C-alpha cells in the first residue's frame, strides 16, 4: 500500500470488543475475524481521511510516543497491519490518493 493512499475500512463490517479480543464480522463472507488490539485500532482509524503515516501518528500519540517524527517502527507496524487487513478483504477497494 502506498504511503499516499488513504485506506478505508469497509462500511459493512461490524467491529466489536469482547473481553480482550477484537472481533470483526464480515457479512459478505459470513465470517468472524479475530484481530489484535493494534490491528483493530488501525482498522478503526482507516476512515479515508488518514494516510498510513497519519494513522501511525494517531497511534503513537495515543501510546504517549513522539509524533514528530513518528517512530519508524510504528509506521512499519501500521503498514504491515494495513497490508494484512487488505489481504483479508477488510479494506474497501480503491483507496483514495493524496493530491
Beta strands, then each sheet from edge to edge (+ up, - down):
strand 1: 5-6
strand 2: 14-18
strand 3: 21-26
strand 4: 31-35
strand 5: 96-97
sheet 1: 1+ 5-
sheet 2: 2+ 3- 4+
end
